[in-house]
Amino acid sequence: MSMSKTSKVIIYVLLTIMALYFLSPFVYMFFTTFKTEAEAIAYPPTLFPKKWLVGNFLDAWNAQPFGTYLWNSILVTVGTTAGQLLSCSLVAFGFARYNFKGKNVLFMILLSTMMIPWDVTMIPQYMEFKVFGWINTLKPLIVPAWFGSAYYIFLMRQFLMGIPKDFEEAARIDGANAFQIYWKIFMPIMKPQLILVGVLNMISVWNDYLGPLIFLQDRSKFTLALGLASFKGVHSTQIIPMLCITVIMILPPIIVFLFAQKHIVEGTSGSIK
Amino acid sequence: MDKKLLRKGTPYFFILPWIIGFLVFTAGPLVLSLIMSFFEWPITSSPTFRGLGNYIEMFTADKQFYKSLVITLKYAAIFVPLNMVIALFLAMLITQPVKGVKIYRTIFYIPAVISGVAISIIWSWILNGNYGALNYLLSLIGIDGPNWLVDPAWALFAVIMASAFGVGTMMLIFYTDIKSIPIDLYEAASLDGANPARQFFSITLPIITPTILFNLITSLISAFQQLTLVMLLTKGGPLNSTYFYGMYTYNNAFKHHKLGYASANAWVMFVIILFLTAIVFKSSSAWVFYEAEAKSAKKNGKSGKGGKR
């Protein structure tokens, strides 16, 4: 389809206005992190710092045990991602490549669990984890991920359903058992889906605030999201350190997203079909 | 014999992780939560049975229950349509055949990968009444901006603005759907002399109605559960003007330690969500247009008119 010059101009103008809306807070925040506190609350505001105070980041980082928070965030992110990839691919494989009694009912139950609001299960889960002695540890955040998650299972199952039925026949004739077929044949073809689920999980776990808020009490166990939120509570009058940590906090998901963008876009189209 | 049993058991072995997880982390808590909602259940001492007491208290004696419910409904009523219109608008923009459009797609999506904690910090700084950038920009065009987060008349609006920042997820869902519409539909329409607006309303919009339904339901559910942003942006204030239902439930549980009462709160929300979802589904037969119908319509001739019925 060809397009007239005026309509092209209109589209670019609209795109740019919207891009400014989404991007300018980040750009403004980035420049502000190098300012002095007085500059940051000056009115009218300025965009560029008078002097670039690179040390702001170090001061902010040392104001609280952010190194510990970062380590905890990494542990939770890696631990849940490994768990989700293994458990969801196993379950999706079972649902997509086998026929068995109760399959449809179980799959409907799996889908309907996505409707259950978090508010309903959070209180009993809290009590459960208290009985297990897991409160104030990272276990409530990591262990459930090893038992699959409905949306990710659904994404992987949709993909596996599209592979021809006789795909595993040859391997079966060669004497491979079910687990070998899953691990050696299907895991490699599922690579795009594994990346998609891994990235989605990394981003959502890294960003999670409510889970850590409920299950963690000691600063030594805080994740970065929770640490930043508590930092906001204590240092609400100091803007610069808060914005410095915010910049550090948002960088990993943005970088991961930029690398995996293609998979996210394609995965989204796969899931709604 | 053993081999046969093993073969029959194989699929169950694969789905076993989910079955265990479902029982321990979903079904168990769901049942427990329902049971708890009939008890007075303090965190420290032992529970006592109350029958329907929690529910009766909620509906007859607890004014905050109604207030929080109304605030949440108001939020959902503004946020859900607004978010969908913006998402669709952005999706239409980034499906236009112009150069460099993918860069814009990336920019629009970035806020959606950022933590609610970060978003609330960024917005509480931009919306600040004394030195905030938004009021400065408004002052340039002669508008005296309100003190967004401190003024009860504007705080809810501020929360809506901050939550609309994460519109990218929904935009991407619309985008992939619009992308998959065959281009010959548009070519045929434009040969028939249909202008872009006409093409949007008689081709794009009808074809994406299933996606609209999907986005409507998911955003409705998430609107009812909104908690992170209000907790960090306004803490429910000022004067409880943003004391959302999610926050009401959370505070009853973990601040006032009334676990039984909070469970009853949560179940009422669950029922409301199910009820609203059912209404949306029921209405959908009147406005959602499925592809299978479109294909059979196409086979009967009339390829250009992909419109509603």
Interface residues (C-beta under 8 A of the other chain):
Chain A: M1 M3 S7 K8 I11 Y12 L14 L15 M18 A19 F22 L23 P25 F26 Y28 M29 A40 I41 A42 Y43 P44 P45 S87 L90 V91 F93 G94 F95 Y98 N99 F100 K103 L106 I109 L110 T113 M115 I116 P117 W118 D119 V120 T121 M122 I123 P124 Q125 Y126 M127 E128 P144 W146 F147 G148 I153 A178 Y182 I203 W206 N207 D208 Y209 L210 I214 A225 L226 L228 A229 K232 I239 M242 L243 T246 M249 I250 P253 I254 V256 F257 L258 Q261 I264 V265 T268 S269 I272
Chain B: K8 T10 P11 Y12 F13 F14 I15 P17 W18 I19 I20 G21 F22 V24 F25 T26 G28 P29 L30 L32 S33 M36 L90 L93 I94 Q96 P97 V98 V101 Y104 R105 T106 I107 F108 Y109 I110 P111 V113 I114 S115 G116 V117 A118 S120 I121 I122 W123 W125 I126 N130 Y131 A133 Y136 F165 L172 I173 Y175 T176 D177 K179 S180 I183 Y186 E187 S190 P196 T211 F214 I221 F224 Q225 L227 T228 L232 G246 T249 Y250 A253 F254 L259 A262 S263 N265 A266 W267 M269 F270 I273 L274 T277
